[in-house]
Amino acid sequence: MTQTFPLRRDQAAQHVDVAPGGEIVLRGKLVCSTDASVVDAATTTWPAGAPGGASVDSGGLVDLDQGGFHMTSRDPGTHEVHAIATGGPAPACELAGVAAPCLPLRLVPLARARLQTVKELNSCLQGGITVEVPDAVVPPVPPSAAPYVQGAAVLLGLGVLASVGWAVQRRRARSPLGQLMGIAHRTRAKLKAADPVVAAPLLPAVEAALGALKQRRVDAASAEGKRVAEVLRRVEARLDASVLEARKDQEQQAADELVREVESALEAVDEVAVARRERA
């Protein structure tokens, strides 16, 4: 008998009682009230008014692979996703402290793509996603224990969300997009601290590159993304060289001033010695 239950957003990952090879179906969508984007279990649909225009990203609310599932089909139009339990590794479940397989949420990367916090993203999402699984086992909770269970779930959810968020951030930082964003942010920071004459023509270009990356108009793993990374590395290397040259100039100037002071002091000593000999 197929049972249906809602996908919860108050915990980092939700266990699903399904045997390896068993199928689950996720139906429904969430709409963000601030940008009108539509998020289902496996895709994000951006409206025509979004930066970069209308598009569909292959990333939704759930990280199925990290939860021990393999997606077999998805339909951004009907917002229906089919997946099967692999019985293989499920690292996100382990991080969340729940049994595999599970449905880990991708709230952190979704919030970051909108330059929002997870709390802000959660507050703007309206709607829901349901999970259908045959013979799902949902253990009953005695009514008297419900308040304690809910309180423990909230505390556990916050801790797990922080752990999963850290893991997601680390994995994202190692991805081609994360590495390219890191180079761009690092280059922008160096430009803001550089000589204004040097930074003036370069800073707008770096800001434009960052905007294109945030709007997913450039695929960091593509040949074009690699070209952008190479250009940013050249800019960063040029800035580093300029800093070294400036330090060398400052060092030389300080050395010249010290030499002049010492030479003046020696001349003064010589003058005193000559005056003493003349008096003698």
Secondary structure per residue as TSV (DSSP state, phi and psi in degrees):
chain	resnum	aa	ss	phi	psi
A	1	M	-	360.0	128.7
A	2	T	E	-78.6	131.6
A	3	Q	E	-114.0	146.9
A	4	T	E	-121.4	135.8
A	5	F	E	-146.3	156.1
A	6	P	E	-76.4	146.9
A	7	L	-	-77.2	119.7
A	8	R	-	-84.7	144.1
A	9	R	S	-111.3	6.5
A	10	D	S	-96.7	8.6
A	11	Q	S	-143.9	152.7
A	12	A	S	-67.9	-33.5
A	13	A	E	-150.1	146.2
A	14	Q	E	-123.5	122.4
A	15	H	E	-69.0	143.3
A	16	V	-	-123.2	124.2
A	17	D	-	-83.4	88.3
A	18	V	-	-142.9	138.7
A	19	A	-	-77.5	158.0
A	20	P	T	-53.7	132.8
A	21	G	T	91.9	-14.0
A	22	G	-	-75.2	149.5
A	23	E	E	-102.0	146.2
A	24	I	E	-125.9	155.6
A	25	V	E	-128.9	128.9
A	26	L	E	-112.0	124.2
A	27	R	E	-125.9	144.5
A	28	G	E	118.7	177.4
A	29	K	E	-151.7	163.9
A	30	L	E	-125.2	137.0
A	31	V	E	-115.2	127.8
A	32	C	E	-84.0	123.3
A	33	S	T	-71.3	-18.3
A	34	T	T	-87.0	-30.1
A	35	D	T	-130.4	3.2
A	36	A	-	65.4	14.9
A	37	S	-	-74.0	151.4
A	38	V	E	-116.2	125.5
A	39	V	E	-117.6	124.2
A	40	D	-	-114.3	-163.3
A	41	A	S	-65.5	-30.4
A	42	A	S	-129.5	-4.1
A	43	T	-	-141.6	158.6
A	44	T	E	-124.5	124.2
A	45	T	E	-106.5	122.5
A	46	W	E	-98.9	139.7
A	47	P	-	-76.4	171.8
A	48	A	T	-62.8	-29.2
A	49	G	T	-80.8	-2.0
A	50	A	S	-75.4	154.8
A	51	P	T	-56.8	126.9
A	52	G	T	92.3	-5.4
A	53	G	-	84.5	-174.8
A	54	A	S	-68.2	136.8
A	55	S	E	-163.7	167.0
A	56	V	E	-127.1	121.0
A	57	D	E	-94.4	142.7
A	58	S	S	-85.9	58.4
A	59	G	-	-158.3	119.7
A	60	G	-	-118.2	-147.7
A	61	L	S	-78.9	-22.0
A	62	V	B	-119.5	136.8
A	63	D	-	-96.4	86.3
A	64	L	T	-62.4	-43.3
A	65	D	G	-59.7	-44.2
A	66	Q	G	-72.1	-13.6
A	67	G	G	-99.3	6.3
A	68	G	T	87.9	21.8
A	69	F	E	-119.0	154.8
A	70	H	E	-120.2	120.8
A	71	M	E	-73.6	128.5
A	72	T	E	-100.8	-25.5
A	73	S	E	-163.7	154.2
A	74	R	E	-150.1	148.7
A	75	D	E	-132.9	102.2
A	76	P	T	-62.4	-20.6
A	77	G	T	-77.1	-47.2
A	78	T	T	-93.2	-8.6
A	79	H	T	58.4	48.9
A	80	E	E	-121.5	129.6
A	81	V	E	-126.8	131.9
A	82	H	E	-112.6	138.5
A	83	A	E	-149.5	156.7
A	84	I	E	-122.3	149.6
A	85	A	E	-77.0	128.8
A	86	T	-	-86.7	-25.2
A	87	G	S	77.2	2.2
A	88	G	S	-93.1	-164.1
A	89	P	-	-59.7	144.1
A	90	A	-	-138.8	75.0
A	91	P	H	-60.1	-33.7
A	92	A	H	-67.5	-33.6
A	93	C	H	-65.4	-41.9
A	94	E	H	-63.4	-42.7
A	95	L	H	-63.2	-37.0
A	96	A	H	-80.3	-11.9
A	97	G	T	76.5	27.6
A	98	V	-	-120.9	158.3
A	99	A	-	-69.6	147.6
A	100	A	S	-87.3	152.0
A	101	P	S	-78.4	163.4
A	102	C	E	-147.5	174.2
A	103	L	E	-116.8	89.4
A	104	P	E	-78.0	138.8
A	105	L	B	-85.1	150.6
A	106	R	-	-109.6	41.6
A	107	L	H	-65.4	-35.8
A	108	V	H	-64.0	-54.6
A	109	P	H	-65.0	-33.5
A	110	L	H	-65.1	-40.4
A	111	A	H	-67.4	-41.3
A	112	R	H	-64.8	-35.8
A	113	A	H	-63.2	-25.0
A	114	R	T	-101.2	5.5
A	115	L	T	57.6	42.7
A	116	Q	-	-122.7	166.4
A	117	T	-	-85.6	164.6
A	118	V	H	-61.5	-38.4
A	119	K	H	-62.9	-42.9
A	120	E	H	-64.7	-41.4
A	121	L	H	-64.0	-45.9
A	122	N	H	-59.4	-36.7
A	123	S	H	-71.7	-25.2
A	124	C	H	-90.0	-16.4
A	125	L	E	-81.1	124.9
A	126	Q	E	-121.7	137.8
A	127	G	E	121.2	-159.3
A	128	G	E	-168.3	162.2
A	129	I	E	-125.8	133.6
A	130	T	E	-108.0	153.1
A	131	V	E	-116.9	128.7
A	132	E	E	-113.2	129.5
A	133	V	E	-147.9	135.2
A	134	P	E	-70.6	136.3
A	135	D	T	56.2	37.0
A	136	A	-	-66.7	138.1
A	137	V	-	-105.8	115.1
A	138	V	-	-115.3	102.2
A	139	P	-	-63.2	137.9
A	140	P	-	-71.6	151.1
A	141	V	-	-115.0	122.5
A	142	P	-	-57.2	139.6
A	143	P	G	-54.6	-37.1
A	144	S	G	-67.7	-24.1
A	145	A	G	-94.5	-7.8
A	146	A	H	-56.3	-47.7
A	147	P	H	-59.2	-39.8
A	148	Y	H	-69.0	-39.8
A	149	V	H	-64.5	-41.8
A	150	Q	H	-64.9	-42.2
A	151	G	H	-63.7	-43.6
A	152	A	H	-64.5	-37.2
A	153	A	H	-64.5	-39.9
A	154	V	H	-63.9	-46.9
A	155	L	H	-63.3	-44.9
A	156	L	H	-64.0	-40.7
A	157	G	H	-61.4	-41.0
A	158	L	H	-64.1	-43.9
A	159	G	H	-65.7	-42.5
A	160	V	H	-67.3	-39.1
A	161	L	H	-60.1	-40.6
A	162	A	H	-64.0	-41.8
A	163	S	H	-66.1	-46.4
A	164	V	H	-66.0	-38.3
A	165	G	H	-60.3	-42.1
A	166	W	H	-63.0	-43.1
A	167	A	H	-65.5	-40.9
A	168	V	H	-65.1	-42.8
A	169	Q	H	-61.7	-41.3
A	170	R	H	-64.5	-44.2
A	171	R	H	-65.6	-39.6
A	172	R	H	-64.6	-39.3
A	173	A	H	-63.2	-29.1
A	174	R	H	-85.7	-11.7
A	175	S	S	-73.8	162.1
A	176	P	H	-54.8	-41.2
A	177	L	H	-66.6	-42.9
A	178	G	H	-61.8	-42.4
A	179	Q	H	-65.8	-41.5
A	180	L	H	-67.1	-41.2
A	181	M	H	-62.6	-37.4
A	182	G	H	-62.4	-44.2
A	183	I	H	-61.7	-44.1
A	184	A	H	-64.1	-45.5
A	185	H	H	-64.5	-40.6
A	186	R	H	-65.6	-41.1
A	187	T	H	-66.3	-41.5
A	188	R	H	-61.5	-42.6
A	189	A	H	-61.9	-40.7
A	190	K	H	-68.7	-35.3
A	191	L	H	-65.8	-38.4
A	192	K	H	-67.4	-23.6
A	193	A	H	-97.1	-2.8
A	194	A	S	-86.1	176.6
A	195	D	-	-59.1	128.1
A	196	P	H	-54.7	-32.5
A	197	V	H	-65.0	-37.6
A	198	V	H	-76.8	-40.0
A	199	A	H	-75.3	-30.2
A	200	A	H	-52.7	-48.9
A	201	P	H	-80.6	-16.8
A	202	L	H	-95.2	-35.6
A	203	L	H	-60.1	-43.8
A	204	P	H	-60.2	-37.4
A	205	A	H	-66.4	-40.1
A	206	V	H	-68.4	-39.8
A	207	E	H	-61.0	-40.2
A	208	A	H	-64.9	-39.4
A	209	A	H	-63.3	-41.1
A	210	L	H	-62.9	-42.7
A	211	G	H	-61.9	-41.1
A	212	A	H	-64.7	-37.9
A	213	L	H	-68.5	-42.5
A	214	K	H	-65.0	-32.7
A	215	Q	T	-88.4	3.8
A	216	R	T	60.8	31.4
A	217	R	-	-83.4	-11.5
A	218	V	S	-129.5	126.9
A	219	D	-	-83.0	116.1
A	220	A	T	-61.1	-27.6
A	221	A	T	-86.4	-7.7
A	222	S	S	-83.0	174.6
A	223	A	H	-62.7	-37.7
A	224	E	H	-66.9	-39.5
A	225	G	H	-62.6	-38.7
A	226	K	H	-67.1	-34.3
A	227	R	H	-63.9	-42.8
A	228	V	H	-62.1	-43.1
A	229	A	H	-61.6	-41.5
A	230	E	H	-64.6	-41.9
A	231	V	H	-63.5	-42.9
A	232	L	H	-64.5	-37.7
A	233	R	H	-63.8	-37.9
A	234	R	H	-65.7	-41.2
A	235	V	H	-62.7	-44.0
A	236	E	H	-63.0	-42.0
A	237	A	H	-63.5	-39.0
A	238	R	H	-65.3	-40.2
A	239	L	H	-65.5	-42.1
A	240	D	H	-61.5	-40.6
A	241	A	H	-65.2	-38.2
A	242	S	H	-64.5	-39.3
A	243	V	H	-63.7	-42.6
A	244	L	H	-63.4	-41.5
A	245	E	H	-64.2	-41.2
A	246	A	H	-63.6	-39.5
A	247	R	H	-65.6	-40.1
A	248	K	H	-63.7	-41.7
A	249	D	H	-62.1	-43.3
A	250	Q	H	-64.7	-38.8
A	251	E	H	-65.8	-42.1
A	252	Q	H	-65.6	-40.4
A	253	Q	H	-63.1	-42.6
A	254	A	H	-64.3	-39.9
A	255	A	H	-65.4	-41.2
A	256	D	H	-62.1	-41.9
A	257	E	H	-65.0	-39.5
A	258	L	H	-65.2	-42.2
A	259	V	H	-62.6	-43.1
A	260	R	H	-62.1	-40.9
A	261	E	H	-64.6	-41.9
A	262	V	H	-66.0	-42.6
A	263	E	H	-63.6	-38.8
A	264	S	H	-64.5	-40.7
A	265	A	H	-63.6	-40.8
A	266	L	H	-64.9	-39.8
A	267	E	H	-62.3	-39.2
A	268	A	H	-64.5	-40.4
A	269	V	H	-62.6	-43.4
A	270	D	H	-61.5	-40.5
A	271	E	H	-63.6	-40.4
A	272	V	H	-64.6	-40.4
A	273	A	H	-63.8	-42.2
A	274	V	H	-63.8	-42.2
A	275	A	H	-63.1	-37.0
A	276	R	H	-67.4	-40.7
A	277	R	H	-64.4	-38.6
A	278	E	H	-66.4	-36.9
A	279	R	H	-70.1	-30.9
A	280	A	-	-71.0	360.0
